[in-house]
Amino acid sequence: MSGRGWMGATSAILAACGDTVDAPKVREGVNAYFVRSPEGACLQFSVPLLLPFRPEIDPRGADGAVWAAIEAVKRASPADTRLHPLGGLDTDRPAAYAGGTEPITLVRSASRAGTGLWKPDGENYLDTAGLHCTVHGAIPYPGPPGDATAREVAGAVADLADAIGETVQRVPTLEIATAATLSLDQKLLRKELPAMGLVCFIGDGTCPARDFTRFRQHHRVAGPKDGVHIPFVCPEELGPVEVELPASGRTVPGLGIREREAFAVAGSNAQGKTTLLQAILAGEDDHAPGDGRELVVSVRGARTAEAGGPDLHGADVSLFFQSLPPGMTGTPKAAFGRGSGSMTMAVQVQEAVRTGAPLLLIDEDRAAANLLVASCLQEADVTPLAALLATRRDALRECAFVFAASSLDPLIARADRILLLSGHKAGAISPAAFRARYLRYLKGQMKQVGEGETEEKRRDQPDRTSR
């Protein structure tokens, strides 16, 4: 063995494992390595494998088949000692390696969420050669590298490969086919949405609420929520559409969010508005049976905009600002300096419009409200989004806007359609009815303000009865 420790023994171990190693995919130090853990009690590893798994499916849905195979291996790992290395189950610290066996209902994502989880991706896929999978995990530290310990480690890897191969062969054909077909349904529907004039489809029965775990902290990889979960059903007032899922042939009703429209997700606090927006963004991903979002399909390229404070370097904010505030240099078309929350959000919105993003998502909870609606204190050289929607819709080009809002009534009033969440159940209110309700609310507020002024004046008057 070389003087590089276990890392230097990687090539010899892989060679001893034979044809089960996916030799063309090996990148030592990246997806192929053996290294002692920091505390010294474990030997951590990563090995790309090639296994004989060739289910009879449409290859375009292969991601779903890979998901079904991987999840079956995870479920089998506690009972099969040969699979224990995946979760470090024989080590003193299995919790450190439990990500290798963490269940996941994400089939494929263009995002980098969940990179530490074992799931279908560029390292785990199916082709005519078989199942390519890169496995990670840990075994108890066998001692310094040598001929005997290297053979021991190679034997553990070979046993692991055999166990994975046997497990995936036992996965029921129907389970593989169902996951593959659902994956293909989502991929094909996503391609067909533009021809339907849609940027997103949310099927009836969708359950968007998420359950987060130590390993699934991001909403795009989080699993379905346990307990009470009210399924989404498109209200009749919003004009439900029916789509035919291309692979399975099923017809599914639901909500279609249209190109170029302004769509409001409104409601009081904690009614699921943010969760629904997150589901729309996650509609760029393909989901497995039971995820809850497998009928949410969005076109790729959706953007988000939120308040921030980074330095601006020649940013264009001219859609919203006619002049720059003190402390900034340049022009509204090329602004330099420390941007406010609204200034940096304006950059994100304008960049989405400029680059032709099909969909922009804005959440009131993370937004700069003064960029979305006007107030009596706002300077005349600032044009909020509500005003743009009312008077300069063409300036927003092809971008559809979906915004979650509770207190931004002037913005909601400019929506083309309004989804109203109450008790986590989807309802609707027409823009005309909302504007009438908003006017009544404003009149009530004006009355309260007027009564407050009268009361202040009364208190300021001298008490004549005391004279």
C-alpha positions as a Markdown table, in Angstrom:
| # | Residue | x | y | z |
|---|---|---|---|---|
| 1 | Met | 0.0 | 0.0 | 0.0 |
| 2 | Ser | 1.1 | 3.6 | -0.7 |
| 3 | Gly | 2.0 | 6.0 | 2.0 |
| 4 | Arg | -1.2 | 8.0 | 1.4 |
| 5 | Gly | -3.2 | 6.0 | 3.9 |
| 6 | Trp | -6.6 | 4.6 | 2.9 |
| 7 | Met | -7.0 | 7.2 | 0.1 |
| 8 | Gly | -3.9 | 5.7 | -1.5 |
| 9 | Ala | -5.5 | 2.2 | -1.3 |
| 10 | Thr | -8.6 | 3.2 | -3.3 |
| 11 | Ser | -7.4 | 1.9 | -6.6 |
| 12 | Ala | -6.4 | -1.5 | -5.2 |
| 13 | Ile | -9.7 | -1.9 | -3.4 |
| 14 | Leu | -11.8 | -1.0 | -6.4 |
| 15 | Ala | -9.8 | -3.5 | -8.5 |
| 16 | Ala | -10.4 | -6.2 | -6.0 |
| 17 | Cys | -14.2 | -5.6 | -6.2 |
| 18 | Gly | -14.2 | -6.6 | -9.9 |
| 19 | Asp | -16.8 | -5.8 | -12.5 |
| 20 | Thr | -19.3 | -4.5 | -10.0 |
| 21 | Val | -17.4 | -1.2 | -9.9 |
| 22 | Asp | -18.5 | 1.3 | -12.6 |
| 23 | Ala | -14.9 | 1.8 | -13.8 |
| 24 | Pro | -15.6 | 4.4 | -16.5 |
| 25 | Lys | -17.4 | 6.6 | -13.9 |
| 26 | Val | -14.6 | 6.4 | -11.2 |
| 27 | Arg | -13.2 | 9.8 | -10.2 |
| 28 | Glu | -10.8 | 9.2 | -7.3 |
| 29 | Gly | -11.2 | 11.7 | -4.5 |
| 30 | Val | -14.6 | 12.8 | -5.9 |
| 31 | Asn | -17.0 | 9.8 | -6.2 |
| 32 | Ala | -14.5 | 7.1 | -5.3 |
| 33 | Tyr | -12.6 | 7.2 | -2.0 |
| 34 | Phe | -11.9 | 5.5 | 1.3 |
| 35 | Val | -10.9 | 7.8 | 4.1 |
| 36 | Arg | -10.7 | 7.6 | 7.9 |
| 37 | Ser | -13.3 | 9.7 | 9.7 |
| 38 | Pro | -12.2 | 12.7 | 11.7 |
| 39 | Glu | -12.7 | 11.0 | 15.1 |
| 40 | Gly | -10.9 | 7.9 | 13.8 |
| 41 | Ala | -13.6 | 5.3 | 14.5 |
| 42 | Cys | -14.9 | 4.8 | 11.0 |
| 43 | Leu | -13.8 | 4.3 | 7.5 |
| 44 | Gln | -15.9 | 6.4 | 5.2 |
| 45 | Phe | -16.3 | 5.5 | 1.5 |
| 46 | Ser | -17.9 | 6.3 | -1.8 |
| 47 | Val | -18.0 | 3.8 | -4.7 |
| 48 | Pro | -19.7 | 4.0 | -8.1 |
| 49 | Leu | -21.3 | 0.7 | -8.9 |
| 50 | Leu | -22.9 | -0.8 | -12.1 |
| 51 | Leu | -25.6 | -3.3 | -11.4 |
| 52 | Pro | -27.6 | -5.6 | -13.8 |
| 53 | Phe | -31.0 | -3.9 | -13.5 |
| 54 | Arg | -33.0 | -3.4 | -16.8 |
| 55 | Pro | -36.7 | -3.1 | -16.1 |
| 56 | Glu | -39.1 | -3.0 | -19.1 |
| 57 | Ile | -40.1 | 0.7 | -19.0 |
| 58 | Asp | -40.1 | 3.7 | -21.3 |
| 59 | Pro | -36.6 | 4.9 | -20.8 |
| 60 | Arg | -37.8 | 8.5 | -20.6 |
| 61 | Gly | -39.3 | 7.6 | -17.2 |
| 62 | Ala | -36.1 | 5.9 | -15.9 |
| 63 | Asp | -35.7 | 8.4 | -13.1 |
| 64 | Gly | -38.8 | 7.0 | -11.5 |
| 65 | Ala | -37.5 | 3.5 | -11.8 |
| 66 | Val | -34.2 | 4.5 | -10.2 |
| 67 | Trp | -36.1 | 6.1 | -7.3 |
| 68 | Ala | -38.2 | 3.0 | -6.7 |
| 69 | Ala | -35.0 | 0.8 | -6.7 |
| 70 | Ile | -33.1 | 3.1 | -4.3 |
| 71 | Glu | -35.9 | 3.5 | -1.9 |
| 72 | Ala | -36.3 | -0.3 | -1.8 |
| 73 | Val | -32.7 | -0.6 | -0.8 |
| 74 | Lys | -33.1 | 1.9 | 1.9 |
| 75 | Arg | -36.1 | 0.1 | 3.4 |
| 76 | Ala | -34.1 | -3.2 | 3.3 |
| 77 | Ser | -31.0 | -1.8 | 4.9 |
| 78 | Pro | -31.9 | -2.4 | 8.6 |
| 79 | Ala | -32.6 | -6.1 | 8.1 |
| 80 | Asp | -29.8 | -7.0 | 5.7 |
| 81 | Thr | -26.4 | -6.7 | 7.4 |
| 82 | Arg | -24.7 | -6.4 | 4.0 |
| 83 | Leu | -26.5 | -3.1 | 3.5 |
| 84 | His | -25.6 | -1.7 | 6.9 |
| 85 | Pro | -22.6 | 0.3 | 5.5 |
| 86 | Leu | -25.1 | 2.6 | 3.7 |
| 87 | Gly | -26.3 | 4.1 | 7.0 |
| 88 | Gly | -23.1 | 3.3 | 9.0 |
| 89 | Leu | -25.3 | 1.0 | 11.1 |
| 90 | Asp | -22.4 | -1.0 | 12.5 |
| 91 | Thr | -20.4 | 2.1 | 13.5 |
| 92 | Asp | -20.5 | 3.9 | 16.8 |
| 93 | Arg | -22.1 | 7.0 | 15.1 |
| 94 | Pro | -24.8 | 5.8 | 12.8 |
| 95 | Ala | -26.6 | 9.1 | 13.1 |
| 96 | Ala | -23.7 | 10.8 | 11.2 |
| 97 | Tyr | -24.4 | 8.6 | 8.1 |
| 98 | Ala | -28.2 | 8.2 | 8.3 |
| 99 | Gly | -28.5 | 10.5 | 5.2 |
| 100 | Gly | -27.6 | 7.5 | 3.1 |
| 101 | Thr | -30.8 | 5.7 | 4.1 |
| 102 | Glu | -33.1 | 8.8 | 4.6 |
| 103 | Pro | -36.4 | 8.2 | 2.6 |
| 104 | Ile | -37.1 | 10.8 | 0.0 |
| 105 | Thr | -40.0 | 11.4 | -2.4 |
| 106 | Leu | -38.1 | 13.6 | -4.9 |
| 107 | Val | -37.5 | 11.8 | -8.2 |
| 108 | Arg | -35.5 | 14.4 | -10.1 |
| 109 | Ser | -34.7 | 18.1 | -9.6 |
| 110 | Ala | -32.8 | 20.7 | -11.5 |
| 111 | Ser | -32.0 | 22.4 | -8.2 |
| 112 | Arg | -29.1 | 21.5 | -5.9 |
| 113 | Ala | -31.4 | 20.8 | -2.9 |
| 114 | Gly | -30.7 | 17.6 | -1.1 |
| 115 | Thr | -27.3 | 17.0 | -2.6 |
| 116 | Gly | -26.3 | 14.9 | 0.4 |
| 117 | Leu | -29.2 | 12.5 | -0.1 |
| 118 | Trp | -29.2 | 9.3 | -2.1 |
| 119 | Lys | -31.6 | 9.8 | -5.0 |
| 120 | Pro | -31.8 | 9.8 | -8.8 |
| 121 | Asp | -29.3 | 12.3 | -10.2 |
| 122 | Gly | -26.2 | 12.5 | -12.4 |
| 123 | Glu | -24.5 | 9.8 | -10.3 |
| 124 | Asn | -27.6 | 7.5 | -10.0 |
| 125 | Tyr | -29.3 | 6.6 | -13.2 |
| 126 | Leu | -30.5 | 3.9 | -15.5 |
| 127 | Asp | -29.4 | 3.1 | -19.1 |
| 128 | Thr | -28.9 | 0.2 | -21.4 |
| 129 | Ala | -25.9 | -1.0 | -19.4 |
| 130 | Gly | -27.8 | -1.2 | -16.1 |
| 131 | Leu | -28.2 | 0.7 | -12.9 |
| 132 | His | -25.4 | 3.2 | -12.2 |
| 133 | Cys | -25.4 | 4.2 | -8.6 |
| 134 | Thr | -22.8 | 5.8 | -6.3 |
| 135 | Val | -23.1 | 4.6 | -2.8 |
| 136 | His | -21.8 | 6.3 | 0.3 |
| 137 | Gly | -21.5 | 5.2 | 3.9 |
| 138 | Ala | -19.1 | 4.0 | 6.6 |
| 139 | Ile | -17.9 | 0.8 | 8.3 |
| 140 | Pro | -16.0 | 0.4 | 11.6 |
| 141 | Tyr | -12.4 | 1.4 | 11.2 |
| 142 | Pro | -10.5 | -1.8 | 10.2 |
| 143 | Gly | -7.0 | -0.5 | 11.1 |
| 144 | Pro | -4.2 | 0.9 | 8.9 |
| 145 | Pro | -4.3 | 0.0 | 5.2 |
| 146 | Gly | -2.5 | -3.3 | 4.4 |
| 147 | Asp | -3.2 | -6.4 | 2.3 |
| 148 | Ala | -5.5 | -8.0 | 4.9 |
| 149 | Thr | -7.5 | -4.9 | 5.8 |
| 150 | Ala | -7.8 | -3.9 | 2.1 |
| 151 | Arg | -9.2 | -7.3 | 1.3 |
| 152 | Glu | -11.6 | -6.9 | 4.2 |
| 153 | Val | -12.9 | -3.6 | 2.9 |
| 154 | Ala | -13.1 | -4.9 | -0.6 |
| 155 | Gly | -15.2 | -7.8 | 0.7 |
| 156 | Ala | -17.6 | -5.4 | 2.4 |
| 157 | Val | -18.0 | -3.4 | -0.8 |
| 158 | Ala | -18.6 | -6.5 | -2.8 |
| 159 | Asp | -21.1 | -7.8 | -0.3 |
| 160 | Leu | -22.9 | -4.4 | -0.4 |
| 161 | Ala | -23.0 | -4.4 | -4.2 |
| 162 | Asp | -24.5 | -8.0 | -4.2 |
| 163 | Ala | -27.1 | -7.0 | -1.6 |
| 164 | Ile | -28.1 | -3.9 | -3.6 |
| 165 | Gly | -28.4 | -5.9 | -6.8 |
| 166 | Glu | -30.5 | -8.6 | -5.1 |
| 167 | Thr | -32.8 | -6.1 | -3.5 |
| 168 | Val | -33.5 | -4.1 | -6.7 |
| 169 | Gln | -34.3 | -7.4 | -8.5 |
| 170 | Arg | -37.0 | -8.1 | -5.9 |
| 171 | Val | -38.8 | -4.8 | -6.4 |
| 172 | Pro | -42.3 | -5.6 | -7.8 |
| 173 | Thr | -42.6 | -4.8 | -11.5 |
| 174 | Leu | -45.8 | -2.8 | -10.8 |
| 175 | Glu | -44.0 | -0.6 | -8.3 |
| 176 | Ile | -41.2 | 0.1 | -10.8 |
| 177 | Ala | -43.7 | 0.8 | -13.6 |
| 178 | Thr | -45.9 | 3.1 | -11.5 |
| 179 | Ala | -43.0 | 5.3 | -10.5 |
| 180 | Ala | -41.5 | 5.4 | -14.0 |
| 181 | Thr | -44.9 | 6.3 | -15.6 |
| 182 | Leu | -45.6 | 9.0 | -13.0 |
| 183 | Ser | -42.1 | 10.5 | -13.6 |
| 184 | Leu | -42.7 | 10.5 | -17.4 |
| 185 | Asp | -46.2 | 12.0 | -16.9 |
| 186 | Gln | -44.6 | 15.0 | -15.2 |
| 187 | Lys | -41.9 | 15.4 | -17.7 |
| 188 | Leu | -44.2 | 15.3 | -20.7 |
| 189 | Leu | -46.8 | 17.5 | -19.2 |
| 190 | Arg | -44.2 | 20.1 | -18.4 |
| 191 | Lys | -43.3 | 20.3 | -22.0 |
| 192 | Glu | -46.9 | 20.6 | -23.1 |
| 193 | Leu | -47.8 | 23.4 | -20.7 |
| 194 | Pro | -46.7 | 26.3 | -23.0 |
| 195 | Ala | -48.9 | 25.0 | -25.8 |
| 196 | Met | -51.8 | 25.1 | -23.3 |
| 197 | Gly | -51.0 | 28.7 | -22.4 |
| 198 | Leu | -50.0 | 27.7 | -18.9 |
| 199 | Val | -47.0 | 28.1 | -16.7 |
| 200 | Cys | -48.2 | 25.8 | -14.0 |
| 201 | Phe | -50.8 | 23.2 | -13.3 |
| 202 | Ile | -51.9 | 22.2 | -9.8 |
| 203 | Gly | -54.0 | 19.0 | -9.8 |
| 204 | Asp | -56.9 | 18.4 | -7.5 |
| 205 | Gly | -55.9 | 16.3 | -4.6 |
| 206 | Thr | -52.5 | 18.0 | -4.2 |
| 207 | Cys | -51.2 | 18.0 | -0.6 |
| 208 | Pro | -48.5 | 20.7 | -0.6 |
| 209 | Ala | -47.7 | 20.9 | 3.2 |
| 210 | Arg | -44.2 | 19.5 | 4.0 |
| 211 | Asp | -42.6 | 17.5 | 6.8 |
| 212 | Phe | -39.0 | 18.5 | 7.4 |
| 213 | Thr | -36.3 | 16.3 | 8.9 |
| 214 | Arg | -32.7 | 16.7 | 9.9 |
| 215 | Phe | -31.7 | 15.7 | 6.3 |
| 216 | Arg | -34.6 | 17.2 | 4.4 |
| 217 | Gln | -34.5 | 20.8 | 5.6 |
| 218 | His | -35.4 | 22.4 | 2.2 |
| 219 | His | -39.0 | 22.4 | 1.0 |
| 220 | Arg | -38.0 | 20.9 | -2.4 |
| 221 | Val | -36.8 | 17.7 | -0.8 |
| 222 | Ala | -39.0 | 17.7 | 2.3 |
| 223 | Gly | -41.6 | 14.9 | 2.5 |
| 224 | Pro | -45.4 | 14.9 | 2.8 |
| 225 | Lys | -46.8 | 16.2 | 6.1 |
| 226 | Asp | -48.1 | 13.8 | 8.6 |
| 227 | Gly | -51.5 | 14.2 | 10.3 |
| 228 | Val | -54.3 | 16.5 | 9.1 |
| 229 | His | -53.7 | 17.7 | 5.5 |
| 230 | Ile | -56.4 | 19.4 | 3.5 |
| 231 | Pro | -56.0 | 18.5 | -0.2 |
| 232 | Phe | -56.1 | 21.3 | -2.8 |
| 233 | Val | -59.2 | 21.5 | -5.0 |
| 234 | Cys | -59.5 | 24.2 | -7.6 |
| 235 | Pro | -62.5 | 26.4 | -6.9 |
| 236 | Glu | -65.1 | 26.6 | -9.7 |
| 237 | Glu | -64.8 | 30.4 | -9.7 |
| 238 | Leu | -61.2 | 30.1 | -10.9 |
| 239 | Gly | -62.2 | 28.0 | -14.0 |
| 240 | Pro | -60.7 | 24.6 | -13.4 |
| 241 | Val | -59.0 | 22.9 | -16.4 |
| 242 | Glu | -58.6 | 19.3 | -17.2 |
| 243 | Val | -55.3 | 17.9 | -18.5 |
| 244 | Glu | -54.5 | 14.5 | -19.8 |
| 245 | Leu | -51.4 | 13.0 | -18.4 |
| 246 | Pro | -49.4 | 12.0 | -21.5 |
| 247 | Ala | -47.8 | 8.7 | -20.2 |
| 248 | Ser | -50.6 | 7.2 | -18.2 |
| 249 | Gly | -53.5 | 8.6 | -20.1 |
| 250 | Arg | -55.3 | 9.7 | -16.9 |
| 251 | Thr | -57.4 | 12.9 | -17.0 |
| 252 | Val | -56.9 | 15.2 | -14.0 |
| 253 | Pro | -58.8 | 18.4 | -13.1 |
| 254 | Gly | -57.1 | 21.3 | -11.4 |
| 255 | Leu | -55.9 | 24.9 | -11.5 |
| 256 | Gly | -54.0 | 26.2 | -14.5 |
| 257 | Ile | -52.0 | 29.3 | -13.9 |
| 258 | Arg | -51.9 | 31.2 | -17.2 |
| 259 | Glu | -49.1 | 32.9 | -19.1 |
| 260 | Arg | -48.7 | 36.6 | -18.4 |
| 261 | Glu | -51.4 | 36.7 | -15.7 |
| 262 | Ala | -51.2 | 38.3 | -12.3 |
| 263 | Phe | -52.4 | 35.6 | -9.9 |
| 264 | Ala | -52.9 | 36.3 | -6.2 |
| 265 | Val | -52.7 | 33.7 | -3.4 |
| 266 | Ala | -54.5 | 35.6 | -0.7 |
| 267 | Gly | -55.7 | 34.9 | 2.8 |
| 268 | Ser | -55.1 | 35.7 | 6.5 |
| 269 | Asn | -52.0 | 34.6 | 8.4 |
| 270 | Ala | -50.9 | 31.0 | 8.5 |
| 271 | Gln | -53.3 | 29.7 | 5.9 |
| 272 | Gly | -50.8 | 28.0 | 3.6 |
| 273 | Lys | -50.0 | 30.8 | 1.1 |
| 274 | Thr | -46.2 | 30.4 | 1.3 |
| 275 | Thr | -46.6 | 26.6 | 1.2 |
| 276 | Leu | -48.5 | 26.8 | -2.0 |
| 277 | Leu | -46.0 | 29.1 | -3.6 |
| 278 | Gln | -43.2 | 26.7 | -2.6 |
| 279 | Ala | -45.2 | 23.9 | -4.2 |
| 280 | Ile | -45.4 | 25.9 | -7.5 |
| 281 | Leu | -41.7 | 26.4 | -7.4 |
| 282 | Ala | -41.1 | 22.7 | -6.7 |
| 283 | Gly | -43.3 | 21.9 | -9.7 |
| 284 | Glu | -40.1 | 22.2 | -11.7 |
| 285 | Asp | -39.1 | 18.9 | -10.0 |
| 286 | Asp | -40.5 | 15.4 | -10.6 |
| 287 | His | -42.0 | 13.7 | -7.6 |
| 288 | Ala | -42.7 | 10.1 | -6.5 |
| 289 | Pro | -46.0 | 8.5 | -5.7 |
| 290 | Gly | -47.2 | 9.7 | -2.3 |
| 291 | Asp | -45.2 | 12.9 | -2.2 |
| 292 | Gly | -48.3 | 15.0 | -2.4 |
| 293 | Arg | -47.0 | 17.3 | -5.1 |
| 294 | Glu | -46.8 | 14.8 | -8.0 |
| 295 | Leu | -49.7 | 16.6 | -9.7 |
| 296 | Val | -48.0 | 20.1 | -9.4 |
| 297 | Val | -46.1 | 20.7 | -12.7 |
| 298 | Ser | -44.5 | 24.0 | -13.5 |
| 299 | Val | -42.4 | 25.2 | -16.5 |
| 300 | Arg | -38.7 | 25.5 | -15.9 |
| 301 | Gly | -37.2 | 28.9 | -15.4 |
| 302 | Ala | -39.4 | 30.2 | -12.6 |
| 303 | Arg | -37.8 | 33.0 | -10.5 |
| 304 | Thr | -38.3 | 34.5 | -7.1 |
| 305 | Ala | -37.9 | 38.0 | -5.8 |
| 306 | Glu | -37.4 | 39.1 | -2.2 |
| 307 | Ala | -35.9 | 41.9 | -0.2 |
| 308 | Gly | -32.1 | 41.9 | 0.3 |
| 309 | Gly | -29.2 | 44.3 | 0.7 |
| 310 | Pro | -26.2 | 43.5 | -1.5 |
| 311 | Asp | -24.2 | 46.0 | -3.3 |
| 312 | Leu | -25.4 | 46.9 | -6.8 |
| 313 | His | -22.9 | 47.1 | -9.7 |
| 314 | Gly | -24.6 | 48.7 | -12.6 |
| 315 | Ala | -28.0 | 47.3 | -11.9 |
| 316 | Asp | -31.1 | 48.4 | -13.9 |
| 317 | Val | -33.9 | 49.5 | -11.6 |
| 318 | Ser | -35.6 | 51.9 | -14.0 |
| 319 | Leu | -38.8 | 49.9 | -14.1 |
| 320 | Phe | -39.5 | 51.1 | -10.5 |
| 321 | Phe | -37.2 | 54.0 | -9.8 |
| 322 | Gln | -37.0 | 57.2 | -11.8 |
| 323 | Ser | -34.2 | 58.6 | -9.7 |
| 324 | Leu | -31.7 | 57.1 | -7.2 |
| 325 | Pro | -31.7 | 57.9 | -3.5 |
| 326 | Pro | -28.7 | 59.7 | -1.8 |
| 327 | Gly | -25.7 | 57.6 | -1.3 |
| 328 | Met | -26.0 | 55.7 | -4.6 |
| 329 | Thr | -24.3 | 56.7 | -7.9 |
| 330 | Gly | -25.0 | 56.1 | -11.5 |
| 331 | Thr | -28.5 | 56.2 | -13.1 |
| 332 | Pro | -31.7 | 54.1 | -12.6 |
| 333 | Lys | -30.5 | 52.1 | -15.6 |
| 334 | Ala | -27.0 | 51.5 | -14.1 |
| 335 | Ala | -27.1 | 51.9 | -10.3 |
| 336 | Phe | -24.1 | 51.5 | -8.1 |
| 337 | Gly | -23.9 | 51.3 | -4.3 |
| 338 | Arg | -25.5 | 49.6 | -1.3 |
| 339 | Gly | -29.1 | 48.8 | -2.3 |
| 340 | Ser | -32.1 | 48.9 | 0.1 |
| 341 | Gly | -34.4 | 45.9 | 0.4 |
| 342 | Ser | -36.8 | 47.4 | -2.2 |
| 343 | Met | -33.9 | 48.4 | -4.5 |
| 344 | Thr | -32.4 | 44.9 | -4.6 |
| 345 | Met | -35.8 | 43.3 | -5.0 |
| 346 | Ala | -36.4 | 45.6 | -8.0 |
| 347 | Val | -33.2 | 44.3 | -9.5 |
| 348 | Gln | -34.6 | 40.7 | -9.2 |
| 349 | Val | -38.0 | 41.5 | -10.7 |
| 350 | Gln | -36.5 | 43.5 | -13.6 |
| 351 | Glu | -33.9 | 40.8 | -14.3 |
| 352 | Ala | -36.7 | 38.2 | -14.5 |
| 353 | Val | -38.6 | 40.4 | -16.9 |
| 354 | Arg | -35.6 | 41.2 | -19.0 |
| 355 | Thr | -34.5 | 37.6 | -19.4 |
| 356 | Gly | -38.0 | 36.4 | -20.2 |
| 357 | Ala | -38.6 | 34.3 | -17.1 |
| 358 | Pro | -42.0 | 32.6 | -17.6 |
| 359 | Leu | -43.0 | 32.9 | -14.0 |
| 360 | Leu | -42.1 | 35.1 | -11.0 |
| 361 | Leu | -43.1 | 34.2 | -7.5 |
| 362 | Ile | -43.3 | 36.9 | -4.7 |
| 363 | Asp | -44.1 | 36.1 | -1.1 |
| 364 | Glu | -45.2 | 39.1 | 1.0 |
| 365 | Asp | -43.4 | 37.6 | 4.1 |
| 366 | Arg | -40.0 | 37.9 | 2.3 |
| 367 | Ala | -40.7 | 41.0 | 0.2 |
| 368 | Ala | -40.1 | 44.7 | 0.4 |
| 369 | Ala | -43.7 | 45.9 | 0.7 |
| 370 | Asn | -42.9 | 49.4 | -0.4 |
| 371 | Leu | -41.9 | 48.1 | -3.8 |
| 372 | Leu | -45.2 | 46.3 | -4.2 |
| 373 | Val | -47.8 | 48.9 | -3.0 |
| 374 | Ala | -47.7 | 52.7 | -2.5 |
| 375 | Ser | -48.3 | 54.6 | 0.7 |
| 376 | Cys | -49.1 | 58.2 | 1.4 |
| 377 | Leu | -45.4 | 58.8 | 2.2 |
| 378 | Gln | -44.0 | 57.4 | -1.0 |
| 379 | Glu | -42.1 | 59.7 | -3.3 |
| 380 | Ala | -43.5 | 60.3 | -6.7 |
| 381 | Asp | -40.4 | 58.9 | -8.5 |
| 382 | Val | -41.1 | 55.4 | -7.2 |
| 383 | Thr | -43.6 | 53.2 | -9.1 |
| 384 | Pro | -44.7 | 50.1 | -7.1 |
| 385 | Leu | -45.6 | 46.8 | -8.7 |
| 386 | Ala | -49.4 | 47.4 | -8.1 |
| 387 | Ala | -49.2 | 50.5 | -10.2 |
| 388 | Leu | -47.3 | 48.7 | -13.0 |
| 389 | Leu | -49.9 | 46.0 | -13.1 |
| 390 | Ala | -52.6 | 48.7 | -13.3 |
| 391 | Thr | -51.1 | 51.1 | -15.9 |
| 392 | Arg | -48.1 | 49.5 | -17.6 |
| 393 | Arg | -48.8 | 45.8 | -17.8 |
| 394 | Asp | -46.9 | 45.6 | -21.2 |
| 395 | Ala | -43.7 | 46.6 | -19.4 |
| 396 | Leu | -43.8 | 43.3 | -17.6 |
| 397 | Arg | -43.6 | 41.5 | -21.0 |
| 398 | Glu | -44.3 | 37.7 | -21.0 |
| 399 | Cys | -43.8 | 37.2 | -17.2 |
| 400 | Ala | -46.6 | 35.7 | -15.1 |
| 401 | Phe | -46.7 | 37.0 | -11.6 |
| 402 | Val | -47.9 | 34.8 | -8.7 |
| 403 | Phe | -47.8 | 36.6 | -5.3 |
| 404 | Ala | -48.8 | 35.5 | -1.8 |
| 405 | Ala | -50.3 | 38.3 | 0.1 |
| 406 | Ser | -52.4 | 39.0 | 3.2 |
| 407 | Ser | -52.1 | 42.7 | 3.9 |
| 408 | Leu | -51.1 | 44.1 | 0.5 |
| 409 | Asp | -54.7 | 44.9 | -0.6 |
| 410 | Pro | -53.7 | 47.3 | -3.4 |
| 411 | Leu | -51.6 | 44.6 | -5.0 |
| 412 | Ile | -54.3 | 41.9 | -4.6 |
| 413 | Ala | -56.8 | 44.3 | -6.2 |
| 414 | Arg | -54.7 | 44.3 | -9.4 |
| 415 | Ala | -54.7 | 40.5 | -9.8 |
| 416 | Asp | -56.5 | 38.9 | -12.7 |
| 417 | Arg | -57.6 | 36.0 | -10.5 |
| 418 | Ile | -57.6 | 35.6 | -6.7 |
| 419 | Leu | -57.3 | 32.3 | -4.8 |
| 420 | Leu | -58.5 | 32.8 | -1.3 |
| 421 | Leu | -57.2 | 30.4 | 1.4 |
| 422 | Ser | -59.2 | 30.0 | 4.5 |
| 423 | Gly | -58.8 | 27.2 | 7.0 |
| 424 | His | -56.2 | 25.9 | 4.6 |
| 425 | Lys | -59.0 | 25.3 | 2.1 |
| 426 | Ala | -58.9 | 26.8 | -1.4 |
| 427 | Gly | -61.7 | 29.3 | -2.2 |
| 428 | Ala | -61.9 | 32.3 | -4.5 |
| 429 | Ile | -63.1 | 35.8 | -4.7 |
| 430 | Ser | -63.5 | 37.8 | -7.9 |
| 431 | Pro | -61.3 | 40.9 | -8.4 |
| 432 | Ala | -64.5 | 43.0 | -8.6 |
| 433 | Ala | -65.8 | 41.6 | -5.3 |
| 434 | Phe | -62.4 | 42.0 | -3.7 |
| 435 | Arg | -62.2 | 45.7 | -4.8 |
| 436 | Ala | -65.7 | 46.4 | -3.4 |
| 437 | Arg | -64.7 | 44.7 | -0.1 |
| 438 | Tyr | -61.5 | 46.7 | -0.1 |
| 439 | Leu | -63.4 | 50.0 | -0.6 |
| 440 | Arg | -65.7 | 49.2 | 2.3 |
| 441 | Tyr | -62.7 | 48.4 | 4.4 |
| 442 | Leu | -61.0 | 51.7 | 3.5 |
| 443 | Lys | -64.2 | 53.7 | 4.3 |
| 444 | Gly | -64.2 | 52.0 | 7.8 |
| 445 | Gln | -60.5 | 52.9 | 8.2 |
| 446 | Met | -61.2 | 56.5 | 7.2 |
| 447 | Lys | -64.0 | 56.7 | 9.7 |
| 448 | Gln | -61.7 | 55.4 | 12.4 |
| 449 | Val | -59.0 | 57.9 | 11.5 |
| 450 | Gly | -61.5 | 60.7 | 11.5 |
| 451 | Glu | -62.9 | 59.7 | 14.9 |
| 452 | Gly | -59.3 | 59.5 | 16.2 |
| 453 | Glu | -58.7 | 63.1 | 15.0 |
| 454 | Thr | -61.9 | 64.3 | 16.7 |
| 455 | Glu | -60.9 | 62.6 | 19.9 |
| 456 | Glu | -57.4 | 64.2 | 19.8 |
| 457 | Lys | -58.9 | 67.6 | 19.3 |
| 458 | Arg | -61.3 | 67.1 | 22.2 |
| 459 | Arg | -58.5 | 66.2 | 24.5 |
| 460 | Asp | -56.5 | 69.2 | 23.4 |
| 461 | Gln | -59.4 | 71.6 | 24.2 |
| 462 | Pro | -59.3 | 73.4 | 27.6 |
| 463 | Asp | -61.8 | 72.0 | 30.1 |
| 464 | Arg | -64.3 | 74.9 | 30.3 |
| 465 | Thr | -66.3 | 73.3 | 33.1 |
| 466 | Ser | -63.4 | 73.7 | 35.5 |
| 467 | Arg | -63.4 | 77.5 | 35.2 |
